[in-house]
Amino acid sequence: MNNGIHETLELHELLMFKNLCLTKSSTMTGMVQDQELRDILERDASQTKHQIEHLQGLLSMRGETV
């Protein structure tokens, strides 16, 4: 993979955003009373974890430290 510095910075920015999303979903899950909303937040957290792993993989293929 041969990304420029701009693409690498964009990947880092996306990774930071997805980490924030995961933190919010995980935190809100513990506060929610409604089971349907809790299920949605848990699914979101699970999907976000996979997206974070994918972004980390892209950065590590580039030789960047995650």
Phi and psi in radians as a Rosetta constraint file:
Dihedral C 1 N 2 CA 2 C 2 CIRCULARHARMONIC -2.182 0.35
Dihedral N 2 CA 2 C 2 N 3 CIRCULARHARMONIC 1.283 0.35
Dihedral C 2 N 3 CA 3 C 3 CIRCULARHARMONIC -1.524 0.35
Dihedral N 3 CA 3 C 3 N 4 CIRCULARHARMONIC 2.632 0.35
Dihedral C 3 N 4 CA 4 C 4 CIRCULARHARMONIC -1.419 0.35
Dihedral N 4 CA 4 C 4 N 5 CIRCULARHARMONIC 3.054 0.35
Dihedral C 4 N 5 CA 5 C 5 CIRCULARHARMONIC -1.097 0.35
Dihedral N 5 CA 5 C 5 N 6 CIRCULARHARMONIC -0.610 0.35
Dihedral C 5 N 6 CA 6 C 6 CIRCULARHARMONIC -1.096 0.35
Dihedral N 6 CA 6 C 6 N 7 CIRCULARHARMONIC -0.771 0.35
Dihedral C 6 N 7 CA 7 C 7 CIRCULARHARMONIC -1.119 0.35
Dihedral N 7 CA 7 C 7 N 8 CIRCULARHARMONIC -0.685 0.35
Dihedral C 7 N 8 CA 8 C 8 CIRCULARHARMONIC -1.105 0.35
Dihedral N 8 CA 8 C 8 N 9 CIRCULARHARMONIC -0.745 0.35
Dihedral C 8 N 9 CA 9 C 9 CIRCULARHARMONIC -1.125 0.35
Dihedral N 9 CA 9 C 9 N 10 CIRCULARHARMONIC -0.656 0.35
Dihedral C 9 N 10 CA 10 C 10 CIRCULARHARMONIC -1.116 0.35
Dihedral N 10 CA 10 C 10 N 11 CIRCULARHARMONIC -0.722 0.35
Dihedral C 10 N 11 CA 11 C 11 CIRCULARHARMONIC -1.083 0.35
Dihedral N 11 CA 11 C 11 N 12 CIRCULARHARMONIC -0.741 0.35
Dihedral C 11 N 12 CA 12 C 12 CIRCULARHARMONIC -1.086 0.35
Dihedral N 12 CA 12 C 12 N 13 CIRCULARHARMONIC -0.727 0.35
Dihedral C 12 N 13 CA 13 C 13 CIRCULARHARMONIC -1.114 0.35
Dihedral N 13 CA 13 C 13 N 14 CIRCULARHARMONIC -0.764 0.35
Dihedral C 13 N 14 CA 14 C 14 CIRCULARHARMONIC -1.084 0.35
Dihedral N 14 CA 14 C 14 N 15 CIRCULARHARMONIC -0.717 0.35
Dihedral C 14 N 15 CA 15 C 15 CIRCULARHARMONIC -1.086 0.35
Dihedral N 15 CA 15 C 15 N 16 CIRCULARHARMONIC -0.754 0.35
Dihedral C 15 N 16 CA 16 C 16 CIRCULARHARMONIC -1.135 0.35
Dihedral N 16 CA 16 C 16 N 17 CIRCULARHARMONIC -0.709 0.35
Dihedral C 16 N 17 CA 17 C 17 CIRCULARHARMONIC -1.115 0.35
Dihedral N 17 CA 17 C 17 N 18 CIRCULARHARMONIC -0.774 0.35
Dihedral C 17 N 18 CA 18 C 18 CIRCULARHARMONIC -1.163 0.35
Dihedral N 18 CA 18 C 18 N 19 CIRCULARHARMONIC -0.601 0.35
Dihedral C 18 N 19 CA 19 C 19 CIRCULARHARMONIC -1.103 0.35
Dihedral N 19 CA 19 C 19 N 20 CIRCULARHARMONIC -0.709 0.35
Dihedral C 19 N 20 CA 20 C 20 CIRCULARHARMONIC -1.128 0.35
Dihedral N 20 CA 20 C 20 N 21 CIRCULARHARMONIC -0.739 0.35
Dihedral C 20 N 21 CA 21 C 21 CIRCULARHARMONIC -1.054 0.35
Dihedral N 21 CA 21 C 21 N 22 CIRCULARHARMONIC -0.753 0.35
Dihedral C 21 N 22 CA 22 C 22 CIRCULARHARMONIC -1.097 0.35
Dihedral N 22 CA 22 C 22 N 23 CIRCULARHARMONIC -0.753 0.35
Dihedral C 22 N 23 CA 23 C 23 CIRCULARHARMONIC -1.051 0.35
Dihedral N 23 CA 23 C 23 N 24 CIRCULARHARMONIC -0.782 0.35
Dihedral C 23 N 24 CA 24 C 24 CIRCULARHARMONIC -1.147 0.35
Dihedral N 24 CA 24 C 24 N 25 CIRCULARHARMONIC -0.804 0.35
Dihedral C 24 N 25 CA 25 C 25 CIRCULARHARMONIC -1.080 0.35
Dihedral N 25 CA 25 C 25 N 26 CIRCULARHARMONIC -0.755 0.35
Dihedral C 25 N 26 CA 26 C 26 CIRCULARHARMONIC -1.144 0.35
Dihedral N 26 CA 26 C 26 N 27 CIRCULARHARMONIC -0.722 0.35
Dihedral C 26 N 27 CA 27 C 27 CIRCULARHARMONIC -1.168 0.35
Dihedral N 27 CA 27 C 27 N 28 CIRCULARHARMONIC -0.783 0.35
Dihedral C 27 N 28 CA 28 C 28 CIRCULARHARMONIC -1.177 0.35
Dihedral N 28 CA 28 C 28 N 29 CIRCULARHARMONIC -0.535 0.35
Dihedral C 28 N 29 CA 29 C 29 CIRCULARHARMONIC -0.992 0.35
Dihedral N 29 CA 29 C 29 N 30 CIRCULARHARMONIC -0.690 0.35
Dihedral C 29 N 30 CA 30 C 30 CIRCULARHARMONIC -1.269 0.35
Dihedral N 30 CA 30 C 30 N 31 CIRCULARHARMONIC -0.267 0.35
Dihedral C 30 N 31 CA 31 C 31 CIRCULARHARMONIC -1.755 0.35
Dihedral N 31 CA 31 C 31 N 32 CIRCULARHARMONIC -0.233 0.35
Dihedral C 31 N 32 CA 32 C 32 CIRCULARHARMONIC -1.482 0.35
Dihedral N 32 CA 32 C 32 N 33 CIRCULARHARMONIC 2.377 0.35
Dihedral C 32 N 33 CA 33 C 33 CIRCULARHARMONIC -1.574 0.35
Dihedral N 33 CA 33 C 33 N 34 CIRCULARHARMONIC -0.647 0.35
Dihedral C 33 N 34 CA 34 C 34 CIRCULARHARMONIC -1.277 0.35
Dihedral N 34 CA 34 C 34 N 35 CIRCULARHARMONIC 2.167 0.35
Dihedral C 34 N 35 CA 35 C 35 CIRCULARHARMONIC -1.143 0.35
Dihedral N 35 CA 35 C 35 N 36 CIRCULARHARMONIC -0.663 0.35
Dihedral C 35 N 36 CA 36 C 36 CIRCULARHARMONIC -1.110 0.35
Dihedral N 36 CA 36 C 36 N 37 CIRCULARHARMONIC -0.761 0.35
Dihedral C 36 N 37 CA 37 C 37 CIRCULARHARMONIC -1.153 0.35
Dihedral N 37 CA 37 C 37 N 38 CIRCULARHARMONIC -0.677 0.35
Dihedral C 37 N 38 CA 38 C 38 CIRCULARHARMONIC -1.048 0.35
Dihedral N 38 CA 38 C 38 N 39 CIRCULARHARMONIC -0.745 0.35
Dihedral C 38 N 39 CA 39 C 39 CIRCULARHARMONIC -1.088 0.35
Dihedral N 39 CA 39 C 39 N 40 CIRCULARHARMONIC -0.720 0.35
Dihedral C 39 N 40 CA 40 C 40 CIRCULARHARMONIC -1.084 0.35
Dihedral N 40 CA 40 C 40 N 41 CIRCULARHARMONIC -0.797 0.35
Dihedral C 40 N 41 CA 41 C 41 CIRCULARHARMONIC -1.126 0.35
Dihedral N 41 CA 41 C 41 N 42 CIRCULARHARMONIC -0.662 0.35
Dihedral C 41 N 42 CA 42 C 42 CIRCULARHARMONIC -1.161 0.35
Dihedral N 42 CA 42 C 42 N 43 CIRCULARHARMONIC -0.712 0.35
Dihedral C 42 N 43 CA 43 C 43 CIRCULARHARMONIC -1.112 0.35
Dihedral N 43 CA 43 C 43 N 44 CIRCULARHARMONIC -0.742 0.35
Dihedral C 43 N 44 CA 44 C 44 CIRCULARHARMONIC -1.068 0.35
Dihedral N 44 CA 44 C 44 N 45 CIRCULARHARMONIC -0.760 0.35
Dihedral C 44 N 45 CA 45 C 45 CIRCULARHARMONIC -1.090 0.35
Dihedral N 45 CA 45 C 45 N 46 CIRCULARHARMONIC -0.724 0.35
Dihedral C 45 N 46 CA 46 C 46 CIRCULARHARMONIC -1.123 0.35
Dihedral N 46 CA 46 C 46 N 47 CIRCULARHARMONIC -0.806 0.35
Dihedral C 46 N 47 CA 47 C 47 CIRCULARHARMONIC -1.124 0.35
Dihedral N 47 CA 47 C 47 N 48 CIRCULARHARMONIC -0.679 0.35
Dihedral C 47 N 48 CA 48 C 48 CIRCULARHARMONIC -1.138 0.35
Dihedral N 48 CA 48 C 48 N 49 CIRCULARHARMONIC -0.662 0.35
Dihedral C 48 N 49 CA 49 C 49 CIRCULARHARMONIC -1.045 0.35
Dihedral N 49 CA 49 C 49 N 50 CIRCULARHARMONIC -0.737 0.35
Dihedral C 49 N 50 CA 50 C 50 CIRCULARHARMONIC -1.140 0.35
Dihedral N 50 CA 50 C 50 N 51 CIRCULARHARMONIC -0.698 0.35
Dihedral C 50 N 51 CA 51 C 51 CIRCULARHARMONIC -1.142 0.35
Dihedral N 51 CA 51 C 51 N 52 CIRCULARHARMONIC -0.676 0.35
Dihedral C 51 N 52 CA 52 C 52 CIRCULARHARMONIC -1.101 0.35
Dihedral N 52 CA 52 C 52 N 53 CIRCULARHARMONIC -0.776 0.35
Dihedral C 52 N 53 CA 53 C 53 CIRCULARHARMONIC -1.053 0.35
Dihedral N 53 CA 53 C 53 N 54 CIRCULARHARMONIC -0.711 0.35
Dihedral C 53 N 54 CA 54 C 54 CIRCULARHARMONIC -1.123 0.35
Dihedral N 54 CA 54 C 54 N 55 CIRCULARHARMONIC -0.801 0.35
Dihedral C 54 N 55 CA 55 C 55 CIRCULARHARMONIC -1.084 0.35
Dihedral N 55 CA 55 C 55 N 56 CIRCULARHARMONIC -0.721 0.35
Dihedral C 55 N 56 CA 56 C 56 CIRCULARHARMONIC -1.089 0.35
Dihedral N 56 CA 56 C 56 N 57 CIRCULARHARMONIC -0.686 0.35
Dihedral C 56 N 57 CA 57 C 57 CIRCULARHARMONIC -1.097 0.35
Dihedral N 57 CA 57 C 57 N 58 CIRCULARHARMONIC -0.731 0.35
Dihedral C 57 N 58 CA 58 C 58 CIRCULARHARMONIC -1.091 0.35
Dihedral N 58 CA 58 C 58 N 59 CIRCULARHARMONIC -0.718 0.35
Dihedral C 58 N 59 CA 59 C 59 CIRCULARHARMONIC -1.219 0.35
Dihedral N 59 CA 59 C 59 N 60 CIRCULARHARMONIC -0.646 0.35
Dihedral C 59 N 60 CA 60 C 60 CIRCULARHARMONIC -1.249 0.35
Dihedral N 60 CA 60 C 60 N 61 CIRCULARHARMONIC -0.525 0.35
Dihedral C 60 N 61 CA 61 C 61 CIRCULARHARMONIC -1.121 0.35
Dihedral N 61 CA 61 C 61 N 62 CIRCULARHARMONIC -0.512 0.35
Dihedral C 61 N 62 CA 62 C 62 CIRCULARHARMONIC -1.432 0.35
Dihedral N 62 CA 62 C 62 N 63 CIRCULARHARMONIC -0.219 0.35
Dihedral C 62 N 63 CA 63 C 63 CIRCULARHARMONIC 1.565 0.35
Dihedral N 63 CA 63 C 63 N 64 CIRCULARHARMONIC 0.234 0.35
Dihedral C 63 N 64 CA 64 C 64 CIRCULARHARMONIC -1.499 0.35
Dihedral N 64 CA 64 C 64 N 65 CIRCULARHARMONIC 2.604 0.35
Dihedral C 64 N 65 CA 65 C 65 CIRCULARHARMONIC -1.455 0.35
Dihedral N 65 CA 65 C 65 N 66 CIRCULARHARMONIC 2.307 0.35
